[in-house]
Amino acid sequence: DGVLLDQSESDGVSDPAELIADQWRWLIAHRYDRDPVDRKSVIACCQAALLSCRTGQSEDPQRLLRLSV
């Protein structure tokens, strides 16, 4: 009947890396507390998400952190 059931605010980005980067940019822009950001953990989280998208398997950011040392 033409009733809108769901709507995305996405700008049409469909690449997993761009989706992850867009989400992190939004989180950084809307951050309300002043705690320092652990950059290694953020990068490990992004790498785990990308690897998970590519392999279809769940990945552990902590494991990637251990591998990078």
All heavy atoms as TSV, in Angstrom:
chain	resi	resn	atom	element	x	y	z
A	1	ASP	N	N	0.811	-1.204	0.000
A	1	ASP	CA	C	0.000	0.000	0.000
A	1	ASP	C	C	0.852	1.266	0.000
A	1	ASP	O	O	0.329	2.343	0.175
A	1	ASP	CB	C	-0.981	-0.027	1.169
A	1	ASP	CG	C	-0.297	-0.047	2.529
A	1	ASP	OD1	O	0.944	-0.148	2.595
A	1	ASP	OD2	O	-1.018	0.027	3.535
A	2	GLY	N	N	2.187	1.112	-0.138
A	2	GLY	CA	C	3.066	2.274	-0.241
A	2	GLY	C	C	3.500	2.864	1.076
A	2	GLY	O	O	4.150	3.907	1.109
A	3	VAL	N	N	3.185	2.221	2.196
A	3	VAL	CA	C	3.580	2.721	3.510
A	3	VAL	C	C	5.054	2.393	3.751
A	3	VAL	O	O	5.498	1.268	3.549
A	3	VAL	CB	C	2.709	2.100	4.621
A	3	VAL	CG1	C	3.195	2.552	5.981
A	3	VAL	CG2	C	1.264	2.465	4.422
A	4	LEU	N	N	5.821	3.392	4.148
A	4	LEU	CA	C	7.235	3.205	4.434
A	4	LEU	C	C	7.389	2.416	5.730
A	4	LEU	O	O	6.893	2.821	6.783
A	4	LEU	CB	C	7.926	4.558	4.574
A	4	LEU	CG	C	9.423	4.540	4.824
A	4	LEU	CD1	C	10.164	3.888	3.657
A	4	LEU	CD2	C	9.931	5.950	5.040
A	5	LEU	N	N	8.055	1.253	5.660
A	5	LEU	CA	C	8.232	0.411	6.835
A	5	LEU	C	C	9.562	0.661	7.522
A	5	LEU	O	O	9.679	0.549	8.728
A	5	LEU	CB	C	8.143	-1.070	6.434
A	5	LEU	CG	C	6.820	-1.524	5.846
A	5	LEU	CD1	C	6.918	-2.980	5.426
A	5	LEU	CD2	C	5.707	-1.326	6.850
A	6	ASP	N	N	10.568	0.973	6.757
A	6	ASP	CA	C	11.896	1.167	7.317
A	6	ASP	C	C	12.660	2.125	6.419
A	6	ASP	O	O	12.444	2.155	5.206
A	6	ASP	CB	C	12.626	-0.174	7.387
A	6	ASP	CG	C	13.873	-0.116	8.251
A	6	ASP	OD1	O	14.088	0.908	8.914
A	6	ASP	OD2	O	14.624	-1.100	8.256
A	7	GLN	N	N	13.557	2.894	7.005
A	7	GLN	CA	C	14.320	3.846	6.216
A	7	GLN	C	C	15.726	3.922	6.773
A	7	GLN	O	O	15.923	3.951	7.987
A	7	GLN	CB	C	13.669	5.221	6.263
A	7	GLN	CG	C	14.378	6.242	5.426
A	7	GLN	CD	C	13.628	7.560	5.389
A	7	GLN	OE1	O	12.487	7.656	5.829
A	7	GLN	NE2	N	14.263	8.581	4.868
A	8	SER	N	N	16.690	3.957	5.900
A	8	SER	CA	C	18.089	4.066	6.292
A	8	SER	C	C	18.566	5.484	6.069
A	8	SER	O	O	18.168	6.141	5.102
A	8	SER	CB	C	18.937	3.095	5.464
A	8	SER	OG	O	20.290	3.302	5.715
A	9	GLU	N	N	19.431	5.938	6.961
A	9	GLU	CA	C	20.014	7.258	6.794
A	9	GLU	C	C	21.360	7.171	6.091
A	9	GLU	O	O	22.104	8.126	6.035
A	9	GLU	CB	C	20.174	7.933	8.151
A	9	GLU	CG	C	18.852	8.237	8.815
A	9	GLU	CD	C	19.025	8.946	10.138
A	9	GLU	OE1	O	20.117	9.481	10.407
A	9	GLU	OE2	O	18.070	8.957	10.914
A	10	SER	N	N	21.677	6.014	5.546
A	10	SER	CA	C	22.941	5.795	4.866
A	10	SER	C	C	23.003	6.614	3.586
A	10	SER	O	O	22.004	6.866	2.933
A	10	SER	CB	C	23.098	4.306	4.531
A	10	SER	OG	O	24.234	4.113	3.734
A	11	ASP	N	N	24.217	6.997	3.225
A	11	ASP	CA	C	24.408	7.744	1.984
A	11	ASP	C	C	24.671	6.808	0.805
A	11	ASP	O	O	25.183	7.219	-0.217
A	11	ASP	CB	C	25.549	8.749	2.136
A	11	ASP	CG	C	26.862	8.087	2.496
A	11	ASP	OD1	O	26.901	6.849	2.630
A	11	ASP	OD2	O	27.860	8.810	2.628
A	12	GLY	N	N	24.327	5.546	0.950
A	12	GLY	CA	C	24.496	4.594	-0.127
A	12	GLY	C	C	25.812	3.849	-0.099
A	12	GLY	O	O	26.122	3.107	-1.012
A	13	VAL	N	N	26.615	4.035	0.933
A	13	VAL	CA	C	27.893	3.350	1.050
A	13	VAL	C	C	27.635	1.872	1.325
A	13	VAL	O	O	26.867	1.534	2.213
A	13	VAL	CB	C	28.742	3.957	2.193
A	13	VAL	CG1	C	30.045	3.209	2.337
A	13	VAL	CG2	C	28.989	5.425	1.943
A	14	SER	N	N	28.283	0.994	0.551
A	14	SER	CA	C	28.037	-0.432	0.767
A	14	SER	C	C	29.326	-1.212	1.015
A	14	SER	O	O	29.267	-2.378	1.359
A	14	SER	CB	C	27.303	-1.020	-0.435
A	14	SER	OG	O	28.066	-0.857	-1.597
A	15	ASP	N	N	30.482	-0.593	0.835
A	15	ASP	CA	C	31.751	-1.250	1.089
A	15	ASP	C	C	31.934	-1.422	2.598
A	15	ASP	O	O	31.774	-0.460	3.352
A	15	ASP	CB	C	32.884	-0.394	0.513
A	15	ASP	CG	C	34.247	-0.982	0.764
A	15	ASP	OD1	O	34.411	-2.204	0.567
A	15	ASP	OD2	O	35.151	-0.223	1.172
A	16	PRO	N	N	32.248	-2.640	3.077
A	16	PRO	CA	C	32.389	-2.854	4.525
A	16	PRO	C	C	33.387	-1.899	5.185
A	16	PRO	O	O	33.123	-1.384	6.265
A	16	PRO	CB	C	32.861	-4.300	4.636
A	16	PRO	CG	C	32.351	-4.956	3.408
A	16	PRO	CD	C	32.389	-3.897	2.346
A	17	ALA	N	N	34.502	-1.629	4.535
A	17	ALA	CA	C	35.497	-0.721	5.126
A	17	ALA	C	C	34.922	0.681	5.280
A	17	ALA	O	O	35.149	1.343	6.297
A	17	ALA	CB	C	36.756	-0.687	4.264
A	18	GLU	N	N	34.174	1.140	4.299
A	18	GLU	CA	C	33.564	2.469	4.385
A	18	GLU	C	C	32.476	2.515	5.451
A	18	GLU	O	O	32.324	3.511	6.147
A	18	GLU	CB	C	32.993	2.889	3.032
A	18	GLU	CG	C	34.055	3.333	2.055
A	18	GLU	CD	C	34.809	4.565	2.536
A	18	GLU	OE1	O	34.179	5.503	3.052
A	18	GLU	OE2	O	36.038	4.566	2.413
A	19	LEU	N	N	31.708	1.446	5.576
A	19	LEU	CA	C	30.682	1.398	6.618
A	19	LEU	C	C	31.300	1.469	8.006
A	19	LEU	O	O	30.814	2.191	8.887
A	19	LEU	CB	C	29.855	0.117	6.481
A	19	LEU	CG	C	28.939	0.047	5.269
A	19	LEU	CD1	C	28.346	-1.353	5.134
A	19	LEU	CD2	C	27.837	1.079	5.362
A	20	ILE	N	N	32.391	0.732	8.219
A	20	ILE	CA	C	33.072	0.743	9.512
A	20	ILE	C	C	33.659	2.122	9.790
A	20	ILE	O	O	33.498	2.679	10.878
A	20	ILE	CB	C	34.152	-0.350	9.561
A	20	ILE	CG1	C	33.481	-1.734	9.530
A	20	ILE	CG2	C	35.049	-0.189	10.787
A	20	ILE	CD1	C	34.437	-2.862	9.253
A	21	ALA	N	N	34.329	2.705	8.786
A	21	ALA	CA	C	34.918	4.037	8.963
A	21	ALA	C	C	33.843	5.077	9.251
A	21	ALA	O	O	34.020	5.944	10.107
A	21	ALA	CB	C	35.709	4.420	7.714
A	22	ASP	N	N	32.711	4.978	8.563
A	22	ASP	CA	C	31.613	5.913	8.784
A	22	ASP	C	C	31.075	5.807	10.209
A	22	ASP	O	O	30.794	6.809	10.864
A	22	ASP	CB	C	30.500	5.644	7.772
A	22	ASP	CG	C	29.429	6.710	7.803
A	22	ASP	OD1	O	29.777	7.904	7.808
A	22	ASP	OD2	O	28.245	6.340	7.823
A	23	GLN	N	N	30.943	4.572	10.695
A	23	GLN	CA	C	30.461	4.375	12.057
A	23	GLN	C	C	31.440	4.944	13.075
A	23	GLN	O	O	31.041	5.598	14.035
A	23	GLN	CB	C	30.227	2.888	12.342
A	23	GLN	CG	C	29.627	2.615	13.694
A	23	GLN	CD	C	28.224	3.184	13.855
A	23	GLN	OE1	O	27.464	3.276	12.912
A	23	GLN	NE2	N	27.889	3.582	15.061
A	24	TRP	N	N	32.733	4.728	12.903
A	24	TRP	CA	C	33.726	5.271	13.831
A	24	TRP	C	C	33.755	6.793	13.790
A	24	TRP	O	O	33.888	7.448	14.820
A	24	TRP	CB	C	35.113	4.692	13.566
A	24	TRP	CG	C	35.273	3.360	14.215
A	24	TRP	CD1	C	35.296	2.148	13.605
A	24	TRP	CD2	C	35.391	3.091	15.614
A	24	TRP	NE1	N	35.421	1.144	14.537
A	24	TRP	CE2	C	35.491	1.695	15.771
A	24	TRP	CE3	C	35.422	3.895	16.750
A	24	TRP	CZ2	C	35.625	1.090	17.016
A	24	TRP	CZ3	C	35.551	3.292	17.994
A	24	TRP	CH2	C	35.654	1.913	18.113
A	25	ARG	N	N	33.604	7.384	12.586
A	25	ARG	CA	C	33.550	8.850	12.503
A	25	ARG	C	C	32.352	9.384	13.283
A	25	ARG	O	O	32.457	10.386	13.988
A	25	ARG	CB	C	33.483	9.297	11.045
A	25	ARG	CG	C	34.825	9.289	10.339
A	25	ARG	CD	C	34.740	9.978	8.992
A	25	ARG	NE	N	33.997	9.185	8.028
A	25	ARG	CZ	C	34.523	8.290	7.218
A	25	ARG	NH1	N	35.814	8.062	7.242
A	25	ARG	NH2	N	33.770	7.628	6.372
A	26	TRP	N	N	31.199	8.699	13.163
A	26	TRP	CA	C	30.015	9.133	13.893
A	26	TRP	C	C	30.243	9.024	15.400
A	26	TRP	O	O	29.906	9.927	16.157
A	26	TRP	CB	C	28.802	8.297	13.484
A	26	TRP	CG	C	27.546	8.798	14.122
A	26	TRP	CD1	C	26.698	9.733	13.618
A	26	TRP	CD2	C	27.023	8.409	15.400
A	26	TRP	NE1	N	25.663	9.947	14.500
A	26	TRP	CE2	C	25.840	9.141	15.602
A	26	TRP	CE3	C	27.420	7.521	16.379
A	26	TRP	CZ2	C	25.066	9.013	16.746
A	26	TRP	CZ3	C	26.650	7.396	17.516
A	26	TRP	CH2	C	25.491	8.144	17.684
A	27	LEU	N	N	30.825	7.895	15.845
A	27	LEU	CA	C	31.074	7.706	17.276
A	27	LEU	C	C	32.023	8.770	17.822
A	27	LEU	O	O	31.824	9.292	18.917
A	27	LEU	CB	C	31.642	6.313	17.538
A	27	LEU	CG	C	30.649	5.163	17.394
A	27	LEU	CD1	C	31.387	3.829	17.422
A	27	LEU	CD2	C	29.605	5.216	18.485
A	28	ILE	N	N	33.064	9.100	17.065
A	28	ILE	CA	C	34.023	10.113	17.500
A	28	ILE	C	C	33.357	11.482	17.559
A	28	ILE	O	O	33.553	12.251	18.507
A	28	ILE	CB	C	35.248	10.122	16.576
A	28	ILE	CG1	C	36.062	8.839	16.804
A	28	ILE	CG2	C	36.107	11.364	16.804
A	28	ILE	CD1	C	37.133	8.590	15.760
A	29	ALA	N	N	32.535	11.808	16.572
A	29	ALA	CA	C	31.867	13.112	16.523
A	29	ALA	C	C	30.847	13.268	17.644
A	29	ALA	O	O	30.596	14.373	18.107
A	29	ALA	CB	C	31.194	13.305	15.166
A	30	HIS	N	N	30.246	12.180	18.112
A	30	HIS	CA	C	29.211	12.241	19.132
A	30	HIS	C	C	29.706	11.742	20.488
A	30	HIS	O	O	28.918	11.369	21.335
A	30	HIS	CB	C	27.980	11.442	18.686
A	30	HIS	CG	C	27.336	12.027	17.485
A	30	HIS	ND1	N	27.702	11.685	16.207
A	30	HIS	CD2	C	26.377	12.976	17.362
A	30	HIS	CE1	C	26.985	12.373	15.352
A	30	HIS	NE2	N	26.181	13.172	16.020
A	31	ARG	N	N	30.981	11.764	20.693
A	31	ARG	CA	C	31.577	11.297	21.943
A	31	ARG	C	C	31.342	12.352	23.029
A	31	ARG	O	O	31.658	13.516	22.844
A	31	ARG	CB	C	33.065	11.072	21.717
A	31	ARG	CG	C	33.751	10.436	22.860
A	31	ARG	CD	C	35.197	10.110	22.443
A	31	ARG	NE	N	35.924	9.666	23.571
A	31	ARG	CZ	C	35.969	8.419	23.990
A	31	ARG	NH1	N	35.323	7.502	23.323
A	31	ARG	NH2	N	36.659	8.082	25.040
A	32	TYR	N	N	30.806	11.933	24.161
A	32	TYR	CA	C	30.469	12.876	25.220
A	32	TYR	C	C	31.439	12.842	26.401
A	32	TYR	O	O	31.580	13.818	27.100
A	32	TYR	CB	C	29.050	12.621	25.722
A	32	TYR	CG	C	28.033	12.845	24.650
A	32	TYR	CD1	C	27.375	11.790	24.066
A	32	TYR	CD2	C	27.756	14.124	24.203
A	32	TYR	CE1	C	26.441	12.002	23.056
A	32	TYR	CE2	C	26.833	14.347	23.197
A	32	TYR	CZ	C	26.179	13.288	22.640
A	32	TYR	OH	O	25.274	13.498	21.650
A	33	ASP	N	N	32.095	11.724	26.616
A	33	ASP	CA	C	33.044	11.679	27.725
A	33	ASP	C	C	34.430	12.059	27.218
A	33	ASP	O	O	34.689	12.112	26.037
A	33	ASP	CB	C	33.054	10.309	28.391
A	33	ASP	CG	C	33.355	9.193	27.407
A	33	ASP	OD1	O	33.389	9.453	26.206
A	33	ASP	OD2	O	33.547	8.068	27.859
A	34	ARG	N	N	35.310	12.315	28.114
A	34	ARG	CA	C	36.632	12.802	27.749
A	34	ARG	C	C	37.730	11.762	27.977
A	34	ARG	O	O	38.895	12.090	28.074
A	34	ARG	CB	C	36.970	14.062	28.539
A	34	ARG	CG	C	35.989	15.179	28.321
A	34	ARG	CD	C	36.136	15.733	26.925
A	34	ARG	NE	N	35.249	16.861	26.757
A	34	ARG	CZ	C	34.602	17.108	25.655
A	34	ARG	NH1	N	34.719	16.321	24.627
A	34	ARG	NH2	N	33.817	18.154	25.569
A	35	ASP	N	N	37.366	10.489	28.078
A	35	ASP	CA	C	38.371	9.453	28.269
A	35	ASP	C	C	39.240	9.331	27.024
A	35	ASP	O	O	38.746	9.482	25.900
A	35	ASP	CB	C	37.708	8.098	28.535
A	35	ASP	CG	C	36.978	8.070	29.864
A	35	ASP	OD1	O	37.305	8.918	30.722
A	35	ASP	OD2	O	36.091	7.220	30.022
A	36	PRO	N	N	40.526	9.069	27.208
A	36	PRO	CA	C	41.395	8.904	26.039
A	36	PRO	C	C	40.995	7.655	25.249
A	36	PRO	O	O	40.496	6.677	25.809
A	36	PRO	CB	C	42.788	8.744	26.637
A	36	PRO	CG	C	42.570	8.372	28.054
A	36	PRO	CD	C	41.231	8.921	28.459
A	37	VAL	N	N	41.220	7.701	23.961
A	37	VAL	CA	C	40.893	6.591	23.076
A	37	VAL	C	C	42.120	5.691	22.937
A	37	VAL	O	O	43.226	6.171	22.689
A	37	VAL	CB	C	40.468	7.116	21.683
A	37	VAL	CG1	C	40.249	5.976	20.718
A	37	VAL	CG2	C	39.222	7.969	21.811
A	38	ASP	N	N	41.930	4.406	23.128
A	38	ASP	CA	C	43.002	3.437	22.928
A	38	ASP	C	C	43.049	3.115	21.437
A	38	ASP	O	O	42.278	2.301	20.938
A	38	ASP	CB	C	42.738	2.178	23.757
A	38	ASP	CG	C	43.824	1.135	23.607
A	38	ASP	OD1	O	44.825	1.392	22.902
A	38	ASP	OD2	O	43.669	0.061	24.193
A	39	ARG	N	N	43.952	3.779	20.729
A	39	ARG	CA	C	44.002	3.664	19.272
A	39	ARG	C	C	44.276	2.243	18.800
A	39	ARG	O	O	43.717	1.809	17.803
A	39	ARG	CB	C	45.034	4.622	18.704
A	39	ARG	CG	C	44.649	6.066	18.902
A	39	ARG	CD	C	45.748	7.000	18.447
A	39	ARG	NE	N	45.431	8.353	18.818
A	39	ARG	CZ	C	45.114	9.292	17.954
A	39	ARG	NH1	N	45.074	9.028	16.679
A	39	ARG	NH2	N	44.818	10.499	18.379
A	40	LYS	N	N	45.123	1.514	19.510
A	40	LYS	CA	C	45.418	0.135	19.117
A	40	LYS	C	C	44.164	-0.733	19.186
A	40	LYS	O	O	43.919	-1.548	18.303
A	40	LYS	CB	C	46.518	-0.463	19.985
A	40	LYS	CG	C	47.889	0.083	19.681
A	40	LYS	CD	C	48.933	-0.625	20.523
A	40	LYS	CE	C	50.315	-0.106	20.210
A	40	LYS	NZ	N	51.345	-0.814	20.950
A	41	SER	N	N	43.359	-0.533	20.222
A	41	SER	CA	C	42.125	-1.303	20.353
A	41	SER	C	C	41.123	-0.937	19.264
A	41	SER	O	O	40.425	-1.805	18.736
A	41	SER	CB	C	41.498	-1.084	21.719
A	41	SER	OG	O	42.306	-1.647	22.721
A	42	VAL	N	N	41.040	0.339	18.929
A	42	VAL	CA	C	40.130	0.783	17.874
A	42	VAL	C	C	40.548	0.168	16.542
A	42	VAL	O	O	39.721	-0.364	15.802
A	42	VAL	CB	C	40.095	2.321	17.778
A	42	VAL	CG1	C	39.362	2.782	16.537
A	42	VAL	CG2	C	39.464	2.923	19.023
A	43	ILE	N	N	41.838	0.216	16.238
A	43	ILE	CA	C	42.335	-0.354	14.985
A	43	ILE	C	C	42.117	-1.865	14.963
A	43	ILE	O	O	41.702	-2.424	13.948
A	43	ILE	CB	C	43.815	0.012	14.769
A	43	ILE	CG1	C	43.921	1.521	14.507
A	43	ILE	CG2	C	44.419	-0.789	13.619
A	43	ILE	CD1	C	45.327	2.055	14.524
A	44	ALA	N	N	42.365	-2.534	16.077
A	44	ALA	CA	C	42.146	-3.989	16.148
A	44	ALA	C	C	40.677	-4.319	15.936
A	44	ALA	O	O	40.344	-5.294	15.255
A	44	ALA	CB	C	42.626	-4.529	17.488
A	45	CYS	N	N	39.784	-3.506	16.483
A	45	CYS	CA	C	38.353	-3.717	16.293
A	45	CYS	C	C	37.978	-3.568	14.817
A	45	CYS	O	O	37.236	-4.383	14.260
A	45	CYS	CB	C	37.576	-2.730	17.153
A	45	CYS	SG	S	35.796	-2.920	17.042
A	46	CYS	N	N	38.507	-2.538	14.172
A	46	CYS	CA	C	38.228	-2.319	12.745
A	46	CYS	C	C	38.790	-3.461	11.901
A	46	CYS	O	O	38.121	-3.952	10.984
A	46	CYS	CB	C	38.815	-0.990	12.286
A	46	CYS	SG	S	38.012	0.447	13.004
A	47	GLN	N	N	40.016	-3.888	12.208
A	47	GLN	CA	C	40.619	-4.984	11.455
A	47	GLN	C	C	39.839	-6.281	11.652
A	47	GLN	O	O	39.641	-7.039	10.696
A	47	GLN	CB	C	42.072	-5.177	11.868
A	47	GLN	CG	C	42.979	-4.062	11.387
A	47	GLN	CD	C	44.396	-4.213	11.910
A	47	GLN	OE1	O	44.636	-4.829	12.940
A	47	GLN	NE2	N	45.335	-3.640	11.188
A	48	ALA	N	N	39.391	-6.533	12.864
A	48	ALA	CA	C	38.603	-7.741	13.129
A	48	ALA	C	C	37.275	-7.695	12.365
A	48	ALA	O	O	36.846	-8.712	11.805
A	48	ALA	CB	C	38.353	-7.892	14.627
A	49	ALA	N	N	36.657	-6.526	12.320
A	49	ALA	CA	C	35.395	-6.394	11.585
A	49	ALA	C	C	35.603	-6.612	10.092
A	49	ALA	O	O	34.819	-7.301	9.437
A	49	ALA	CB	C	34.780	-5.025	11.848
A	50	LEU	N	N	36.664	-6.039	9.545
A	50	LEU	CA	C	36.958	-6.235	8.123
A	50	LEU	C	C	37.257	-7.696	7.811
A	50	LEU	O	O	36.755	-8.252	6.830
A	50	LEU	CB	C	38.147	-5.373	7.700
A	50	LEU	CG	C	37.856	-3.907	7.469
A	50	LEU	CD1	C	39.153	-3.144	7.239
A	50	LEU	CD2	C	36.918	-3.730	6.296
A	51	LEU	N	N	38.077	-8.316	8.643
A	51	LEU	CA	C	38.415	-9.718	8.434
A	51	LEU	C	C	37.166	-10.587	8.542
A	51	LEU	O	O	36.970	-11.512	7.745
A	51	LEU	CB	C	39.480	-10.164	9.447
A	51	LEU	CG	C	40.041	-11.559	9.281
A	51	LEU	CD1	C	40.646	-11.745	7.893
A	51	LEU	CD2	C	41.090	-11.835	10.354
A	52	SER	N	N	36.314	-10.275	9.481
A	52	SER	CA	C	35.073	-11.017	9.643
A	52	SER	C	C	34.175	-10.863	8.417
A	52	SER	O	O	33.561	-11.830	7.960
A	52	SER	CB	C	34.346	-10.530	10.897
A	52	SER	OG	O	33.172	-11.263	11.102
A	53	CYS	N	N	34.112	-9.654	7.872
A	53	CYS	CA	C	33.323	-9.425	6.652
A	53	CYS	C	C	33.868	-10.234	5.480
A	53	CYS	O	O	33.120	-10.756	4.671
A	53	CYS	CB	C	33.316	-7.946	6.279
A	53	CYS	SG	S	32.307	-6.918	7.351
A	54	ARG	N	N	35.182	-10.322	5.403
A	54	ARG	CA	C	35.808	-11.028	4.276
A	54	ARG	C	C	35.717	-12.542	4.402
A	54	ARG	O	O	35.587	-13.240	3.406
A	54	ARG	CB	C	37.260	-10.600	4.149
A	54	ARG	CG	C	37.396	-9.167	3.708
A	54	ARG	CD	C	38.830	-8.728	3.627
A	54	ARG	NE	N	38.901	-7.338	3.201
A	54	ARG	CZ	C	39.881	-6.523	3.495
A	54	ARG	NH1	N	40.899	-6.960	4.221
A	54	ARG	NH2	N	39.867	-5.289	3.074
A	55	THR	N	N	35.811	-13.059	5.624
A	55	THR	CA	C	35.846	-14.516	5.810
A	55	THR	C	C	34.498	-15.103	6.183
A	55	THR	O	O	34.299	-16.308	6.049
A	55	THR	CB	C	36.852	-14.902	6.910
A	55	THR	OG1	O	36.418	-14.347	8.154
A	55	THR	CG2	C	38.247	-14.417	6.586
A	56	GLY	N	N	33.595	-14.278	6.708
A	56	GLY	CA	C	32.314	-14.784	7.169
A	56	GLY	C	C	32.397	-15.452	8.527
A	56	GLY	O	O	31.442	-16.064	8.985
A	57	GLN	N	N	33.531	-15.353	9.176
A	57	GLN	CA	C	33.742	-15.933	10.499
A	57	GLN	C	C	33.893	-14.808	11.516
A	57	GLN	O	O	34.350	-13.725	11.187
A	57	GLN	CB	C	35.012	-16.793	10.512
A	57	GLN	CG	C	35.021	-17.896	9.492
A	57	GLN	CD	C	33.991	-18.957	9.809
A	57	GLN	OE1	O	33.816	-19.330	10.955
A	57	GLN	NE2	N	33.300	-19.427	8.787
A	58	SER	N	N	33.551	-15.091	12.769
A	58	SER	CA	C	33.759	-14.075	13.801
A	58	SER	C	C	35.245	-13.995	14.136
A	58	SER	O	O	35.956	-14.995	14.112
A	58	SER	CB	C	32.944	-14.398	15.050
A	58	SER	OG	O	33.357	-15.625	15.593
A	59	GLU	N	N	35.699	-12.799	14.383
A	59	GLU	CA	C	37.108	-12.561	14.706
A	59	GLU	C	C	37.208	-11.815	16.030
A	59	GLU	O	O	36.365	-10.985	16.340
A	59	GLU	CB	C	37.786	-11.747	13.592
A	59	GLU	CG	C	37.746	-12.399	12.223
A	59	GLU	CD	C	38.512	-13.698	12.137
A	59	GLU	OE1	O	39.417	-13.917	12.962
A	59	GLU	OE2	O	38.209	-14.497	11.240
A	60	ASP	N	N	38.249	-12.091	16.788
A	60	ASP	CA	C	38.456	-11.490	18.101
A	60	ASP	C	C	39.481	-10.360	18.002
A	60	ASP	O	O	40.640	-10.607	17.649
A	60	ASP	CB	C	38.944	-12.560	19.082
A	60	ASP	CG	C	39.174	-12.024	20.472
A	60	ASP	OD1	O	38.699	-10.905	20.779
A	60	ASP	OD2	O	39.826	-12.720	21.268
A	61	PRO	N	N	39.101	-9.115	18.290
A	61	PRO	CA	C	40.061	-8.010	18.242
A	61	PRO	C	C	41.264	-8.236	19.167
A	61	PRO	O	O	42.381	-7.849	18.837
A	61	PRO	CB	C	39.250	-6.797	18.695
A	61	PRO	CG	C	37.836	-7.153	18.407
A	61	PRO	CD	C	37.749	-8.642	18.593
A	62	GLN	N	N	41.050	-8.876	20.318
A	62	GLN	CA	C	42.165	-9.128	21.235
A	62	GLN	C	C	43.211	-10.051	20.610
A	62	GLN	O	O	44.403	-9.887	20.830
A	62	GLN	CB	C	41.643	-9.724	22.548
A	62	GLN	CG	C	40.788	-8.764	23.344
A	62	GLN	CD	C	41.535	-7.486	23.692
A	62	GLN	OE1	O	42.703	-7.520	24.073
A	62	GLN	NE2	N	40.863	-6.365	23.552
A	63	ARG	N	N	42.754	-11.007	19.822
A	63	ARG	CA	C	43.691	-11.912	19.140
A	63	ARG	C	C	44.522	-11.120	18.129
A	63	ARG	O	O	45.735	-11.325	18.018
A	63	ARG	CB	C	42.922	-13.020	18.428
A	63	ARG	CG	C	43.839	-13.999	17.728
A	63	ARG	CD	C	43.060	-15.212	17.238
A	63	ARG	NE	N	43.942	-16.112	16.578
A	63	ARG	CZ	C	43.907	-16.410	15.292
A	63	ARG	NH1	N	42.968	-15.867	14.527
A	63	ARG	NH2	N	44.757	-17.240	14.757
A	64	LEU	N	N	43.904	-10.210	17.417
A	64	LEU	CA	C	44.642	-9.390	16.462
A	64	LEU	C	C	45.639	-8.484	17.184
A	64	LEU	O	O	46.732	-8.229	16.674
A	64	LEU	CB	C	43.678	-8.570	15.605
A	64	LEU	CG	C	42.838	-9.384	14.637
A	64	LEU	CD1	C	41.818	-8.499	13.932
A	64	LEU	CD2	C	43.709	-10.092	13.617
A	65	LEU	N	N	45.265	-7.990	18.358
A	65	LEU	CA	C	46.209	-7.185	19.146
A	65	LEU	C	C	47.435	-8.008	19.534
A	65	LEU	O	O	48.567	-7.535	19.467
A	65	LEU	CB	C	45.529	-6.649	20.414
A	65	LEU	CG	C	44.746	-5.368	20.266
A	65	LEU	CD1	C	44.003	-5.046	21.543
A	65	LEU	CD2	C	45.639	-4.217	19.864
A	66	ARG	N	N	47.193	-9.248	19.964
A	66	ARG	CA	C	48.318	-10.122	20.347
A	66	ARG	C	C	49.210	-10.413	19.146
A	66	ARG	O	O	50.423	-10.512	19.283
A	66	ARG	CB	C	47.807	-11.414	20.966
A	66	ARG	CG	C	47.231	-11.243	22.355
A	66	ARG	CD	C	46.960	-12.564	23.045
A	66	ARG	NE	N	46.086	-13.442	22.292
A	66	ARG	CZ	C	44.759	-13.464	22.375
A	66	ARG	NH1	N	44.138	-12.610	23.177
A	66	ARG	NH2	N	44.047	-14.315	21.666
A	67	LEU	N	N	48.622	-10.578	17.960
A	67	LEU	CA	C	49.401	-10.872	16.764
A	67	LEU	C	C	50.232	-9.681	16.308
A	67	LEU	O	O	51.277	-9.854	15.679
A	67	LEU	CB	C	48.473	-11.302	15.625
A	67	LEU	CG	C	47.812	-12.663	15.785
A	67	LEU	CD1	C	46.780	-12.864	14.684
A	67	LEU	CD2	C	48.835	-13.777	15.764
A	68	SER	N	N	49.784	-8.463	16.621
A	68	SER	CA	C	50.484	-7.280	16.157
A	68	SER	C	C	51.672	-6.875	17.004
A	68	SER	O	O	52.424	-5.988	16.662
A	68	SER	CB	C	49.506	-6.090	16.072
A	68	SER	OG	O	49.144	-5.677	17.378
A	69	VAL	N	N	51.839	-7.529	18.141
A	69	VAL	CA	C	52.936	-7.153	19.053
A	69	VAL	C	C	54.245	-7.734	18.582
A	69	VAL	O	O	54.445	-8.627	17.940
A	69	VAL	CB	C	52.627	-7.630	20.486
A	69	VAL	CG1	C	53.799	-7.343	21.391
A	69	VAL	CG2	C	51.393	-6.960	20.976
